[in-house]
Structures are given as structure tokens and as C-alpha cells.
Amino acid sequence: MGSRFSRDSRHRRNDPLAEAVRRIAIGRSRRAVPSPHGDVDARLAALEREVSEVRTRVNALFFTVIAAALGDLVARAVLA
């Protein structure tokens, strides 16, 4: 049973998007201002916006790396 928990914790550490969502959710739950039950929709909408922002940044980084690799490939082809 102990190995199951360690496997789950390893999986969580390897998923940066899930970790970011978890940090946002935990950070908001620790605030001193109590949130009424009706505020769940607003919290969920804010969380979805922040997850969308994280995905946008990850995609931007991915395309930047791809563009750099293509630029390097073109430069090597031209100079060769």
C-alpha cells in the first residue's frame, strides 16, 4: 500500500499542469476570506482562466523551441 502512495506522488510531480492547478487551488483555499457556497462557480471560472493561461504559455514555449530548431536546420542547410 505504501508503494501505491509513492507511485501516485511521483506521478503528480511529473505533471506540471496538474501541479500548477493544485497550487492555485490550495492557495485559494488557504485565504482568510471565507467563500460562500455560491462562489464555487466564480472560483471554477477563475481556475479555468488560469489553467488556460498556463496552457498558452506552455504552447508558446513549445512553438518557440520548434521555431529555433527549424531555424537551426535551415541555417545548417544553407551553410552546408
N, C-alpha and C positions, 0 to 999 in steps of 0.2 A: 504494500500500500504506500509505503514511503517513496518507492521509485515512481509511482504514478504522479505524486505531487511534484517531484523534482522534474519529471518529464514535462509536466504542464508549465512549470515556471520557466524552463528553458525555452519552450515554445513561445511564451509570452515575451521573453526578452528578444527573440529573433524577429518579432513583428513590430516594426517601428510605428506603423499607423495605429495599431491597437494600443501600443504603449502611450502614444500621444493622446488618444481618446481617453484612455484610462486616467492619465494625469489631469486632463481637463475636467473630467467628471469628478475625480477625487478633490481637486482644488476647489471646485464649486460647492461640493458637499460640505467642506470644512469652513465655509464662510459663516460669520457670526449672524448674518441676517437670515432669519428663518423664512423659508419659502412656503407659501400656501400650496395646497394640493392642486389648485388650478394653474399653478405656474409651471407644471410639468411640460406643457406644450411649448411654452416660451423657452424653457431650458433645452428641450429637444431640438427646437429650431436653431438655437444658438450653437448647440453642439454640432448639428449638421453643417452649419456655415463654417465652423472651424475645421471640421473634417474635410470639407470641400477645399478650404484654403490649403490644408496640408497636402491634399492630393494634387492641387495645382502646382505647388512648389516642387513636389516630387517629379511631376511630369516635366516641369521646366528644367529641372536638373538633368533628367534623362535626355531630353532633346538637346540640351547644351553639350552633353557628353557625346551624343551621336553626331552632332554638327562638328565638334572638334575632331572626332575620328575620321569623318568624311573629308574634312579639310586637310588632315594629315595624309590621307590616302591620295587625294588629288595632288597635293604638293609632291609626294613621292613619285607619282606617275608622271608629272610634268618634268621633274628634275631628272628622272631616270632615262 
